[in-house]
Structures are given as structure tokens and as C-alpha cells.
Amino acid sequence: MTKDRRRPGALVVAALVCCALAGCSGEASTPAALPPASSPAVRAAPPAVSASSPAVAPSPAVPPAGTATAAPAWLGTRVLPVGPDGFAAARITPPELLNRSIVTTDELPPPVDGRFHSTVQAVPADVLARSSWTSACPVKAQDLRYVTVGFRGFDGLAHTGELLVHERAAKPLVTVFGRLFAENYPIERMRISSVAELNAAPTGDGNTTEVFACRPVRGRKAWSQHAYGLAVDVDPFQNPYHKGKVVLPELATSYLDRGNARPGMVLARGPVVAAFAEVGWKWGGDYRSLKDFMHFSANGG
Ligand SMILES: [Zn+2]
């Protein structure tokens, strides 16, 4: 889990949920009762990278071409009140996001040939400066890599995303995202968050796929695996974090129904879990005491 527009306290809790998993027991529970909604009134060329795959379930439904829509005008603007526990309350999913399929706004130049491409390099100074990295983080800047990979949008088009990752994670993640591109798995947005974005008040509707986020675990000295660049969150809105009454992103409650398969959902026997398993990364959807459907990490934390 990360962090879109969440207060520091909540960020810390989110960090905790990401990596304080080892000793958990019991099954994730269903939220007792979600509070009432407050506001909703309401193809491309083959990829350059491929990998042989074990038999897996069919890909999650790829949205039919042309069905993706522009983001609702209010997206990212409705700040949610945060309670004393540092979390905003979970909300009923607004109708516009029940089957979220939003056109990707290109933030990096898309591939002109529509194919999968990737780059791995030392982190440019300007990239480091706009990231959440500081010298207090548990990873040295020279151990991070700036990675760009192609991804398929919900609009069916090829886009370019950026990731800040640990050097050890660069090759595995390029392999995984190449595989996801080949599988036509849709991703809405992929970019590096700034400190301000990590610390912003929550709006509960973010959907950024990303790796690095420098944040500790609340009440502990331990850092999130995201703070090492060794964990990734994939399509957070379609794949929320859930423990007890806490759902992140807060408006993604509709996506707790994992039996209602929609584009972008990471499913247990689907290609996303299989792609990460091939490089040895573990899935937060397999956690027992909570569910972190967006989360994959190198060490299972
Ligand atoms: Zn995560």
C-alpha cells in the first residue's frame, strides 16, 4: 500500500500495514459497517519483452477499446476527514468509479512504436529531488535506480511509466512489467510521488502504481519495504488494502468484492500474481490477517 494523499500519521500506518505482516494471525475481517457515503450524489504491437508462463487463469478482462473515460472532474479534490487513528473512514464507492476505467494522461512520452520498452539508469539528480528520498531514508541513493517501463492503459494504448526502485529490484520489475504489457493488463498511472503528494490529505481515490516511498512503520523502527524500493503497489484502487474497518484507498470499497472481477484487478490465479511469482516476489493478497491486494514485495513484507 502506498500513500496517495494521506496524512503523515496515516502514511505511517499504511507503512505498517505493508510490512508488519510476518507475525499476523487470523483472517482479514469484513468492515463491520461502512459509514454512509458523504458526497457521491450520486492494439498494440507485441512487446519486446516476453516470458514463458506457467498455466494460469485467463487474463483479467481487458476493457474493450474505447470504453475508458476521462477522470471525473472531482477526482483527487474531495479531501476526507482523518480520524484520531490517522485514517479516513472507508466510503461507498462513487458510481463513476464502480468499474473504474480511466484514460491515462501521458506524463512521459509514450512509445512511438506501441511496443514495450524499458530503461534502467542511475537516478538523475532532478528525479531524486522530486521524489520522497532523503538522506534519512534506509537506502542509499546510489543503490536506487530510475526505471522506465511501458504499460498498457485502460484506454488500450501503450504508455510510459517511471519507477524508483532498489538496484536489486530493477531487473525483476522490468521483467514483470514486460509480462503485464504482453498480457494487456491495464494500469492507470505510473509515476514517482513527491513528499508533498505522500503527505497530502487523503482523497481516497488515488490510483498510482509505484515502488519507492520513504516512510517508516508507526510505532516501530522498521521501514516499509517501499522505503527500500523493494515493494510495488499495482493499481491501488482496483486492488485495495483492507484490514478491519480500514480500506485504502478509502473510496475503493466496491473492489473488496473480489468475486466481481473487473479490469485491473489482481486475482489469485491470474497473470499478475503469476508474473511476480516468476521473479520470486510475494503478493499481499495472500496475507492472512489482512489483505493488501495491490502489494508485491521481494521478501514478502
Ligand atoms: Zn504496498
Boltz pocket constraint, residues with backbone or C-beta under 6 A from the ligand:
constraints:
  - pocket:
      binder: B
      contacts: [[A, 1], [A, 2], [A, 18], [A, 226], [A, 231], [A, 232], [A, 233], [A, 294], [A, 295], [A, 296]]
      max_distance: 6.0
